[in-house]
Amino acid sequence: MHGGKCESFWKCANRLGLFLVLLFVVCFIWYFVRGAEADLYMRLLKLAFFGYKDMGFWSFVLGAIQSYVWGYIFAGLWCLACGCCMMKKETMGKE
C-alpha cells in the first residue's frame, strides 16, 4: 500500500484493524466529551456494533474487537476488488 507497492494481506488488514480500533476509541471518548444528542449517538453505536448495550466496559471491549475484525473484512473485500494482495511475491518488486 505504500508507494503503489502491494504488501501482504495480513499486514494491510492488521493496520486497517488497528486504525478502526483507534477510531472507535476516539468515538467512544467523544460521547463523554460532547454530550449533545446522546440518544442519537447511542442508537448509532447500537446499529454499528452487534450486541452493543451501553457506554460500559463490556460494550467498549465488544466494539473494539468488532472494529478490529471489520478491518480484516474490509481488507479482504479490497483485495477481492483490486486483486492487489493476491499477487505473487516475485512480481511485487518488479513494478
C-alpha positions as CSV (number, residue, x, y, z in Angstrom):
1,M,0.0,0.0,0.0
2,H,3.0,2.3,0.3
3,G,4.1,3.9,-3.0
4,G,2.0,1.7,-5.2
5,K,3.6,-1.5,-3.9
6,C,1.5,-4.2,-2.5
7,E,2.1,-5.6,0.9
8,S,0.9,-8.9,2.4
9,F,-2.8,-9.2,3.2
10,W,-2.1,-9.7,6.9
11,K,-0.1,-6.5,7.2
12,C,-2.7,-4.5,5.4
13,A,-5.6,-6.0,7.4
14,N,-3.8,-5.6,10.7
15,R,-3.0,-1.9,10.1
16,L,-6.6,-1.2,9.0
17,G,-7.9,-3.1,12.0
18,L,-5.8,-1.1,14.4
19,F,-6.8,2.1,12.7
20,L,-10.5,1.2,13.1
21,V,-9.9,0.4,16.8
22,L,-8.3,3.8,17.4
23,L,-11.2,5.4,15.5
24,F,-13.6,3.6,17.8
25,V,-11.8,4.7,20.9
26,V,-12.0,8.3,19.7
27,C,-15.7,7.9,19.0
28,F,-16.3,6.3,22.4
29,I,-14.4,9.1,24.2
30,W,-16.2,11.7,22.1
31,Y,-19.5,10.6,23.6
32,F,-18.4,11.8,27.0
33,V,-16.6,14.9,25.7
34,R,-19.6,16.2,23.7
35,G,-22.8,15.1,25.4
36,A,-25.2,16.6,22.9
37,E,-27.5,14.2,21.2
38,A,-26.5,11.3,23.4
39,D,-29.6,9.3,22.5
40,L,-28.8,9.5,18.7
41,Y,-25.2,8.7,19.4
42,M,-26.2,5.6,21.4
43,R,-28.6,4.4,18.7
44,L,-25.8,4.8,16.0
45,L,-23.4,2.7,18.1
46,K,-26.1,0.0,18.6
47,L,-26.6,0.0,14.9
48,A,-22.9,-0.3,14.0
49,F,-21.9,-3.0,16.5
50,F,-23.6,-6.3,17.3
51,G,-24.6,-6.7,21.0
52,Y,-23.7,-3.1,21.9
53,K,-25.8,-2.1,25.0
54,D,-24.5,1.0,26.8
55,M,-21.3,3.0,27.3
56,G,-19.9,0.5,29.8
57,F,-16.7,-1.5,29.8
58,W,-18.0,-4.7,28.1
59,S,-19.6,-2.7,25.3
60,F,-16.3,-0.9,24.8
61,V,-14.4,-4.2,24.6
62,L,-17.1,-5.7,22.2
63,G,-16.9,-2.6,20.0
64,A,-13.1,-2.6,19.9
65,I,-13.0,-6.3,18.9
66,Q,-15.6,-5.9,16.2
67,S,-13.7,-2.8,14.9
68,Y,-10.6,-4.9,14.5
69,V,-12.5,-7.7,12.8
70,W,-14.1,-5.3,10.4
71,G,-10.6,-4.2,9.4
72,Y,-9.9,-7.7,8.2
73,I,-13.2,-7.9,6.4
74,F,-12.7,-4.6,4.6
75,A,-9.1,-5.6,3.7
76,G,-10.4,-8.8,2.3
77,L,-13.0,-7.1,0.2
78,W,-10.4,-4.6,-1.0
79,C,-8.2,-7.5,-2.1
80,L,-11.1,-9.1,-3.9
81,A,-12.0,-5.9,-5.7
82,C,-8.5,-4.9,-6.9
83,G,-6.6,-8.2,-6.7
84,C,-3.5,-6.4,-5.3
85,C,-2.9,-8.6,-2.4
86,M,-3.2,-11.8,-4.4
87,M,-0.1,-11.1,-6.4
88,K,2.9,-13.4,-6.1
89,K,5.9,-12.1,-4.2
90,E,8.2,-12.4,-7.2
91,T,6.1,-9.9,-9.2
92,M,5.6,-7.4,-6.4
93,G,9.1,-5.8,-6.6
94,K,9.2,-5.6,-10.4
95,E,6.9,-2.7,-11.0
